[in-house]
Amino acid sequence: MPQQLVTDLGLDLRLASRSVASYTPWIRDGRAGGLLVERPERGETGDSFRALTGGDEEYDAWQRFYADVAGLAEVVAPTLLDPLPTERTLRDAVDPQVWRDLVTRPIGETIEERFSDDTVRGVVATDALIGTFASLRDPSLVQNRCFLYHLIGNGTGEWRVPVGGMGAVTDALARAAVSAGAEIVTGAGVSGIRASDDGAEVNWHDGGQDHVVTARHVLSNVAPWVLRILLGETEEPDSKPQGSQLKINLLLDRLPRLKSGVEPELAFAGTLHLAEDYSQLEAAYADAAAGRVPSVMPGEIYCHTLTDHSILGEAPPDMHTLTYFGVHTPAALFERDPEGAKQLAVERALAALDEHLVDPIASCLATDAAGRPCLEAKIPQDIERDLAMPGGHIFHGDLEWPWAPNRARLDTPAQQWGVQTDVASVLVCGSGARRGGAVSGLGGHNAAQAVLASR
Ligand SMILES: Cc1cc2nc3c(=O)[nH]c(=O)nc-3n(C[C@H](O)[C@H](O)[C@H](O)COP(=O)(O)OP(=O)(O)OC[C@H]3O[C@@H](n4cnc5c(N)ncnc54)[C@H](O)[C@@H]3O)c2cc1C
């Protein structure tokens, strides 16, 4: 979320930095170690690259690569709260080799060319796969778009943790909206929108009663696939987004110790990569594309309580949350036998973690009042059921480049801001906007600007 947006809205919100970017435990020739990337990088990062790769070449390549990424981010990030630039304008402002390596050829080719260590390659590659089901060499380049979005936020790509949890973000936004005169209605379902270019009629119900509201503009943050249905189009199963992640939330009495001997408070402070070597990512993709739950499950873990313990209230300081995000588990894998396939995926995900632990994760789990272990798992179908994200796709559909194609029509304010639908009165203001796809506020900001520009 751009700082400018937080400031403009006067959001009472603190986004805390993590002291570690990532830790990747590894076992080679019976030796356990870990690749630590500090934030900001200090001496230990280089040391841990040397311990893994035996020299300085891979860390030099890493520093060159992320300097290139930063160069692209510095050009793209300042445009996100402006009307869309064209691809040509941005391309002309970026080193041609950087543009080629990150934008026009599959990111996998670039990673393979610029890095040689399988683990290092994998750490770089994961940003291309969070929420995106693709091979790193996919010609569609959807993985490159995913990579870019994970690295451009505020020009640095830093992942931050909202103090107080995600609810603190929505609460801050709600307070800003109400103080500006908005009325917020929750528990309301929209059943249809009748729209013309001049205005729209929205039918909604509050669980008991049907209501109709008319408006000059409708700004919608449901997924574009859902919005088309609300606008009266027939449901198209073929174009329905398909999520691909396995989410596991755990509550622990204590953090587990690692075989590498690193302090758990350090290993879990950033992103902990598991079975995410480059070759493992590609093998898991091949498994899943062939309809099998990956035999080795790649995924990563975040421990938000190490950055902000307040989300656990009065809980003892040793107690922590872990949240696992597994990649390459598309919804299709769970269609025939949802519970069986989910159990298998969870077992394999936890096995990938246990491989690096002295204390098996099960021995660290807290239990609830009924004595059950505090672990919940969500496959894409669960995300769809719980959150109404179609197909359980965390971005509401594949991500688009944050610029306009050179030949795009940019006649109306909505087109200029990347928030248009086929009807002038209805705009996209959420994840499905051209520059949506995260808790960034960009979709809402840009839809609002399009409305202001069209008055
Ligand atoms: C497991 C997971 C992990 C994620 N991790 C991150 C992360 O680390 N960082 C990040 O930036 N993003 C992350 N995301 C993505 C992020 O959550 C989304 O990009 C964001 O929630 C999109 O916000 P939105 O307002 O556009 O849509 P949503 O949050 O999907 O909100 C749409 C709302 O519309 C409601 N709705 C749907 N249909 C109707 C209807 N007919 N009538 C009325 N209401 C309706 C839904 O119930 C929902 O409340 C993650 C998502 C998931 C699922």
The ligand as an ORCA input file, in Angstrom:
! r2SCAN-3c Opt
* xyz 0 1
  C      -4.925    -16.765      1.615
  C      -4.682    -15.401      1.057
  C      -3.488    -14.739      1.307
  C      -3.255    -13.461      0.800
  N      -2.092    -12.832      1.127
  C      -1.930    -11.534      0.773
  C      -0.810    -10.785      1.239
  O       0.032    -11.287      1.983
  N      -0.693     -9.490      0.832
  C      -1.615     -8.899      0.022
  O      -1.464     -7.713     -0.301
  N      -2.684     -9.591     -0.434
  C      -2.872    -10.881     -0.080
  N      -3.971    -11.583     -0.500
  C      -4.832    -10.947     -1.508
  C      -5.812     -9.977     -0.900
  O      -6.529    -10.598      0.130
  C      -6.785     -9.472     -1.976
  O      -6.043     -8.906     -3.040
  C      -7.728     -8.433     -1.391
  O      -8.517     -8.988     -0.361
  C      -8.615     -7.887     -2.463
  O      -9.497     -6.954     -1.888
  P     -10.849     -6.598     -2.597
  O     -11.533     -5.598     -1.739
  O     -10.590     -6.258     -4.017
  O     -11.668     -7.960     -2.659
  P     -12.148     -8.928     -1.490
  O     -11.285     -8.787     -0.291
  O     -12.309    -10.271     -2.128
  O     -13.564     -8.339     -1.114
  C     -14.706     -8.533     -1.930
  C     -15.904     -8.568     -1.022
  O     -17.091     -8.662     -1.793
  C     -17.972     -9.559     -1.159
  N     -18.936    -10.045     -2.164
  C     -18.761    -10.950     -3.152
  N     -19.895    -11.111     -3.856
  C     -20.820    -10.253     -3.326
  C     -22.186     -9.943     -3.628
  N     -22.838    -10.517     -4.635
  N     -22.820     -9.029     -2.855
  C     -22.178     -8.417     -1.823
  N     -20.873     -8.663     -1.502
  C     -20.215     -9.567     -2.239
  C     -17.071    -10.631     -0.600
  O     -17.706    -11.328      0.430
  C     -15.904     -9.798     -0.099
  O     -16.106     -9.351      1.212
  C      -4.237    -12.845      0.004
  C      -5.451    -13.496     -0.223
  C      -5.672    -14.757      0.300
  C      -6.994    -15.443      0.049
*
